[in-house]
Amino acid sequence: MDSEEVIEKKRGLGFFEKYLTLWVIACIIAGVAIGQLIPAIPETLSKFEYANVSIPVAILIWLMIYPMMLKIDFSSIIKATKKPKGLIVTCATNWFIKPFTMYLIAAFFLKIVFIRWIGQDLATDYLSGAVLLGAAPCTAMVFVWSYLTKGDPAYTLVQVAVNDLILLLAFTPIVAFLLGVSNVIVPYDTLFLSVVLFVVIPLLGGYLSRKFIIKHRSVEYFEDVFLKKFDNVTIVGLLLTLIIIFSFQGEIILNNPLHILLIAVPLIIQTFLIFFIAYGWAKIWKLPHDIAAPAGMIGASNFFELAVAVAISLFGLDSGAALATVVGVLVEVPVMLVLVRIANNTRYWFKQTGERGK
């Protein structure tokens, strides 16, 4: 048994991780069933929403992110800013490649391959929703994907922060250009609330917890005891998030099964393409795996809260564009978990921690 296997055994997550695909499928089915059989649950949870951000989901995401934030030593954040290659990969992929490949792939499938089943008008609406997803790289869940691939937490934080800053400037002109509309309004309340909930609060909580425990106990206690208490939190939080998301969208899934499958095809292809572009680029540049994996994950996943909010404001709640962004929510976690598995199984392609990228 090698050292990697020993670490996995000690983490106490073997049962969850070994059968994670089954748990994901079970949670999707459970979520849809709850939405249909006990609609009062999603109806009640949906009331706790602000600026298109579900507070119950936000709390679960916070719980998933918090363990990663605990590992961040603030001095490592400064060091991360001095290694530009990973940031170049992330930013170039997200802003010069992703929105445009999303448009091309979605247009090909929705306006050519699937046109006989959905019609021209719906194809245009669905394409609009896909573009909104493509122009909004992930802010929150990427911390979870980074954690599951043993990514560098400080560098992931810097990658997310830089992308959030670019998002403020680039989202509107990119969407306006690709969709040919001029009235794109970024819902800044959604954007800022997401940054506060998914970056600021867990980062502050992690920093204060780390400082307090190391001061009053020891570094050894913090690393060998306290951190291990959270090994189960990320996976359990992820599975509970799936149940809530699919309980919200159960009606949509059952009422539009064919259209959801058709919309999902270009979204899934795009997700894999963007991941491998960034991941492969990082490999060519000889970056370590703990920087390469999060670089691929940020572009592959989407800031779906923002995309859904803009789709509703531009095209309406019942529009095809809004449905397409919801499909983005539905496929996000299962597809990203596949990419996590791929990243973990190809770790040996990269330099290991200690040989940091520049």
C-alpha positions as CSV (number, residue, x, y, z in Angstrom):
1,M,0.0,0.0,0.0
2,D,1.5,3.3,-1.1
3,S,1.5,6.6,0.9
4,E,-1.4,7.9,-1.1
5,E,-3.6,4.9,-0.2
6,V,-2.6,5.3,3.4
7,I,-3.7,8.9,3.4
8,E,-7.1,8.0,1.9
9,K,-7.6,5.3,4.5
10,K,-6.9,7.7,7.3
11,R,-9.3,10.3,6.0
12,G,-12.2,8.0,6.8
13,L,-14.0,8.9,3.6
14,G,-13.3,5.7,1.7
15,F,-16.9,4.5,1.9
16,F,-18.3,7.8,0.6
17,E,-15.7,8.3,-2.1
18,K,-15.6,4.7,-3.3
19,Y,-19.3,4.8,-4.2
20,L,-19.7,8.5,-4.8
21,T,-21.3,8.0,-8.2
22,L,-24.0,5.9,-6.7
23,W,-24.6,8.5,-3.9
24,V,-24.9,11.2,-6.6
25,I,-27.5,9.2,-8.5
26,A,-29.4,8.3,-5.4
27,C,-29.5,12.0,-4.3
28,I,-30.7,13.1,-7.7
29,I,-33.5,10.6,-7.6
30,A,-34.3,11.5,-3.9
31,G,-34.4,15.2,-4.8
32,V,-36.8,14.8,-7.7
33,A,-39.0,12.5,-5.5
34,I,-39.1,15.0,-2.7
35,G,-40.1,17.7,-5.1
36,Q,-42.9,15.6,-6.4
37,L,-44.1,13.8,-3.3
38,I,-43.4,16.4,-0.6
39,P,-43.6,19.7,-2.5
40,A,-43.9,21.7,0.8
41,I,-40.2,21.1,1.4
42,P,-38.9,22.8,-1.8
43,E,-41.6,25.4,-1.5
44,T,-40.5,26.3,2.0
45,L,-36.8,26.3,1.1
46,S,-37.4,28.5,-2.0
47,K,-38.7,31.3,0.3
48,F,-35.3,31.6,1.8
49,E,-33.8,33.3,-1.3
50,Y,-32.2,36.6,-1.8
51,A,-30.9,38.1,-5.1
52,N,-31.5,34.7,-6.8
53,V,-29.2,33.0,-4.3
54,S,-30.7,30.1,-2.3
55,I,-29.7,30.7,1.3
56,P,-30.0,26.9,2.2
57,V,-27.8,26.0,-0.7
58,A,-25.4,28.8,0.2
59,I,-25.1,27.5,3.7
60,L,-24.3,24.0,2.4
61,I,-21.7,25.4,-0.1
62,W,-20.2,27.4,2.8
63,L,-19.8,24.2,4.8
64,M,-18.1,22.6,1.8
65,I,-15.8,25.5,1.3
66,Y,-14.9,26.1,4.9
67,P,-12.6,23.0,5.3
68,M,-10.5,24.2,2.3
69,M,-10.3,27.7,3.7
70,L,-8.9,26.3,7.0
71,K,-5.9,25.1,5.1
72,I,-5.0,28.6,3.7
73,D,-2.0,30.2,5.3
74,F,-2.2,33.9,4.3
75,S,1.5,34.1,3.5
76,S,0.8,31.5,0.8
77,I,-1.6,33.9,-0.9
78,I,1.2,36.4,-1.4
79,K,3.4,33.6,-2.9
80,A,0.5,32.5,-5.2
81,T,0.4,36.0,-6.8
82,K,4.0,35.6,-7.8
83,K,3.3,32.6,-10.0
84,P,1.5,33.9,-13.0
85,K,1.4,30.9,-15.3
86,G,-1.6,29.3,-13.5
87,L,-3.5,32.6,-13.6
88,I,-2.8,33.0,-17.3
89,V,-4.1,29.5,-18.1
90,T,-7.3,30.2,-16.1
91,C,-8.0,33.7,-17.3
92,A,-7.2,33.0,-21.0
93,T,-9.3,29.9,-21.0
94,N,-12.2,31.5,-19.3
95,W,-12.4,34.8,-21.2
96,F,-10.8,34.3,-24.6
97,I,-11.9,30.7,-25.3
98,K,-14.9,29.5,-23.2
99,P,-17.6,32.0,-24.2
100,F,-16.9,31.5,-27.9
101,T,-16.6,27.8,-27.9
102,M,-19.9,27.6,-25.9
103,Y,-21.6,29.7,-28.6
104,L,-20.2,27.6,-31.4
105,I,-20.9,24.2,-29.8
106,A,-24.4,25.2,-28.6
107,A,-25.3,26.7,-32.0
108,F,-24.2,23.6,-33.9
109,F,-26.3,21.2,-31.8
110,L,-29.3,23.4,-31.0
111,K,-29.7,25.2,-34.4
112,I,-28.6,22.4,-36.7
113,V,-28.5,18.9,-35.1
114,F,-31.6,19.2,-32.8
115,I,-33.6,21.8,-34.7
116,R,-36.3,19.3,-35.9
117,W,-37.2,18.6,-32.3
118,I,-37.1,22.0,-30.7
119,G,-37.8,24.5,-33.5
120,Q,-36.0,27.7,-34.5
121,D,-37.4,30.0,-31.7
122,L,-36.6,27.7,-28.8
123,A,-33.2,26.9,-30.3
124,T,-32.4,30.6,-30.2
125,D,-33.7,30.9,-26.6
126,Y,-31.7,27.8,-25.5
127,L,-28.6,29.2,-27.2
128,S,-29.0,32.4,-25.3
129,G,-29.0,30.5,-22.0
130,A,-26.0,28.5,-23.0
131,V,-24.1,31.7,-23.8
132,L,-24.9,33.2,-20.4
133,L,-23.5,30.1,-18.7
134,G,-20.4,30.2,-20.9
135,A,-19.7,33.8,-20.0
136,A,-19.8,33.2,-16.2
137,P,-17.0,31.1,-14.8
138,C,-17.5,29.5,-11.4
139,T,-17.1,31.4,-8.1
140,A,-18.2,29.0,-5.4
141,M,-18.2,25.4,-6.2
142,V,-14.7,25.5,-7.7
143,F,-13.4,25.5,-4.1
144,V,-15.2,22.1,-3.7
145,W,-13.7,20.7,-6.9
146,S,-10.3,22.0,-5.8
147,Y,-10.6,20.4,-2.4
148,L,-11.6,17.1,-3.9
149,T,-8.5,17.1,-6.3
150,K,-6.2,18.3,-3.4
151,G,-5.7,21.6,-5.1
152,D,-3.6,24.4,-3.7
153,P,-6.2,26.3,-1.6
154,A,-4.3,29.6,-1.7
155,Y,-3.8,29.5,-5.4
156,T,-7.4,28.5,-6.0
157,L,-8.5,31.5,-4.0
158,V,-6.3,33.9,-6.1
159,Q,-7.6,32.3,-9.3
160,V,-11.2,32.8,-8.2
161,A,-10.6,36.4,-7.0
162,V,-9.0,37.4,-10.3
163,N,-11.8,35.9,-12.3
164,D,-14.4,37.7,-10.2
165,L,-12.7,41.0,-11.0
166,I,-12.6,40.3,-14.7
167,L,-16.2,39.2,-14.5
168,L,-17.2,42.7,-13.5
169,L,-15.8,44.1,-16.7
170,A,-16.0,41.4,-19.3
171,F,-19.4,39.6,-18.7
172,T,-21.6,42.3,-20.2
173,P,-19.7,43.1,-23.4
174,I,-19.2,39.4,-24.2
175,V,-22.8,38.5,-23.7
176,A,-23.9,41.6,-25.6
177,F,-21.6,40.7,-28.5
178,L,-22.6,37.0,-28.7
179,L,-26.3,37.5,-28.3
180,G,-26.6,40.8,-30.2
181,V,-28.4,42.5,-27.4
182,S,-27.7,45.8,-25.8
183,N,-29.7,45.7,-22.6
184,V,-27.6,43.3,-20.6
185,I,-27.6,44.3,-17.0
186,V,-25.4,42.5,-14.5
187,P,-27.3,41.8,-11.3
188,Y,-24.6,43.1,-9.0
189,D,-26.6,42.1,-5.9
190,T,-26.3,38.5,-7.0
191,L,-22.6,38.9,-7.9
192,F,-21.6,40.6,-4.7
193,L,-23.8,38.4,-2.4
194,S,-22.2,35.3,-4.0
195,V,-18.7,36.7,-3.4
196,V,-19.4,37.5,0.2
197,L,-21.1,34.2,0.9
198,F,-18.7,31.9,-1.0
199,V,-15.4,33.7,-0.6
200,V,-15.3,36.4,2.1
201,I,-17.3,34.6,4.9
202,P,-15.6,31.1,4.6
203,L,-12.2,32.7,4.1
204,L,-12.7,34.9,7.2
205,G,-14.0,31.9,9.2
206,G,-11.1,29.7,8.1
207,Y,-8.6,32.4,9.0
208,L,-10.0,33.1,12.4
209,S,-10.4,29.4,13.2
210,R,-6.9,28.6,12.2
211,K,-5.4,31.5,14.1
212,F,-7.4,30.8,17.3
213,I,-6.8,27.0,17.4
214,I,-3.0,27.2,16.6
215,K,-2.6,29.9,19.2
216,H,-4.5,28.0,22.0
217,R,-3.6,24.4,21.1
218,S,-0.8,23.8,18.6
219,V,-0.1,23.5,14.9
220,E,0.1,19.8,15.3
221,Y,-3.4,19.6,16.9
222,F,-4.8,21.8,14.1
223,E,-3.3,19.7,11.3
224,D,-3.6,16.2,12.8
225,V,-6.9,16.5,14.7
226,F,-9.0,19.6,13.9
227,L,-8.7,19.4,10.1
228,K,-9.6,15.7,10.1
229,K,-12.9,16.5,11.8
230,F,-14.1,18.0,8.5
231,D,-13.2,15.2,6.2
232,N,-16.8,14.1,5.9
233,V,-18.3,17.6,5.7
234,T,-17.5,18.4,2.0
235,I,-18.9,15.1,0.6
236,V,-22.0,15.2,2.8
237,G,-22.6,18.9,2.0
238,L,-22.3,18.1,-1.7
239,L,-24.8,15.3,-1.6
240,L,-27.3,17.4,0.4
241,T,-26.9,20.2,-2.1
242,L,-27.8,17.9,-4.9
243,I,-31.0,16.8,-3.1
244,I,-32.1,20.4,-2.6
245,I,-31.2,21.5,-6.2
246,F,-33.1,18.6,-7.8
247,S,-36.1,19.0,-5.4
248,F,-36.4,22.6,-6.8
249,Q,-36.2,21.5,-10.4
250,G,-38.1,18.2,-10.3
251,E,-41.1,19.6,-12.1
252,I,-39.0,21.1,-14.9
253,I,-37.2,17.7,-15.4
254,L,-40.4,15.7,-15.6
255,N,-42.2,18.2,-17.8
256,N,-39.3,18.7,-20.3
257,P,-37.3,15.5,-20.3
258,L,-36.4,15.5,-24.1
259,H,-35.5,19.2,-24.2
260,I,-33.4,18.9,-21.1
261,L,-31.4,16.0,-22.6
262,L,-30.9,18.0,-25.8
263,I,-29.8,21.1,-24.0
264,A,-27.5,19.0,-21.8
265,V,-25.5,17.6,-24.8
266,P,-23.7,20.8,-25.8
267,L,-23.3,21.9,-22.2
268,I,-21.6,18.6,-21.3
269,I,-19.4,18.6,-24.4
270,Q,-18.3,22.2,-23.7
271,T,-17.5,21.3,-20.1
272,F,-15.2,18.5,-21.0
273,L,-13.6,20.6,-23.8
274,I,-12.8,23.6,-21.6
275,F,-11.5,21.4,-18.8
276,F,-9.1,19.6,-21.1
277,I,-7.9,22.8,-22.8
278,A,-6.9,24.3,-19.4
279,Y,-5.7,21.0,-18.0
280,G,-3.7,20.2,-21.1
281,W,-2.2,23.7,-21.3
282,A,-1.1,23.4,-17.6
283,K,0.5,20.1,-18.5
284,I,2.4,21.6,-21.4
285,W,3.6,24.5,-19.1
286,K,4.7,21.9,-16.5
287,L,2.5,23.3,-13.7
288,P,2.0,21.1,-10.6
289,H,-1.2,19.2,-10.3
290,D,-2.5,21.2,-7.4
291,I,-2.6,24.3,-9.7
292,A,-3.5,22.5,-12.9
293,A,-6.6,20.8,-11.6
294,P,-8.3,23.9,-10.2
295,A,-7.4,25.9,-13.3
296,G,-9.3,23.3,-15.4
297,M,-12.2,23.3,-12.9
298,I,-12.8,27.0,-12.8
299,G,-13.5,27.2,-16.5
300,A,-15.4,24.0,-16.7
301,S,-17.9,24.9,-14.0
302,N,-20.2,27.9,-14.2
303,F,-21.5,30.7,-12.0
304,F,-25.0,29.5,-12.5
305,E,-26.7,31.8,-10.0
306,L,-25.5,34.8,-12.1
307,A,-26.5,33.1,-15.4
308,V,-30.0,32.2,-14.1
309,A,-30.5,35.7,-12.8
310,V,-29.5,37.4,-16.1
311,A,-31.6,35.0,-18.1
312,I,-34.7,35.8,-16.1
313,S,-34.1,39.5,-16.3
314,L,-33.4,39.5,-20.0
315,F,-35.9,36.9,-21.3
316,G,-38.3,36.1,-18.5
317,L,-38.9,33.4,-15.9
318,D,-40.6,31.0,-18.3
319,S,-38.2,31.6,-21.2
320,G,-36.2,28.9,-23.0
321,A,-33.0,30.8,-22.0
322,A,-33.9,30.5,-18.3
323,L,-34.6,26.8,-18.8
324,A,-31.2,26.3,-20.4
325,T,-29.4,28.0,-17.5
326,V,-31.3,25.7,-15.1
327,V,-30.1,22.7,-17.1
328,G,-26.6,24.0,-16.5
329,V,-27.4,23.7,-12.8
330,L,-28.6,20.2,-13.2
331,V,-25.6,18.8,-15.1
332,E,-23.0,20.8,-13.2
333,V,-22.3,18.6,-10.2
334,P,-22.5,15.1,-11.8
335,V,-20.3,16.2,-14.7
336,M,-17.8,18.0,-12.5
337,L,-17.5,14.9,-10.3
338,V,-16.5,13.0,-13.4
339,L,-13.8,15.6,-14.1
340,V,-12.6,15.4,-10.5
341,R,-12.1,11.6,-10.9
342,I,-10.3,12.2,-14.2
343,A,-8.0,14.8,-12.5
344,N,-7.3,12.5,-9.6
345,N,-6.5,9.6,-11.9
346,T,-4.1,11.6,-14.0
347,R,-2.2,13.2,-11.1
348,Y,1.0,11.4,-12.2
349,W,1.0,13.4,-15.4
350,F,2.1,16.5,-13.4
351,K,4.8,17.7,-11.2
352,Q,4.0,17.2,-7.6
353,T,3.6,19.7,-4.7
354,G,6.9,21.2,-3.9
355,E,7.7,21.9,-7.5
356,R,5.5,24.9,-7.9
357,G,4.6,26.5,-11.2
358,K,5.9,29.9,-12.0
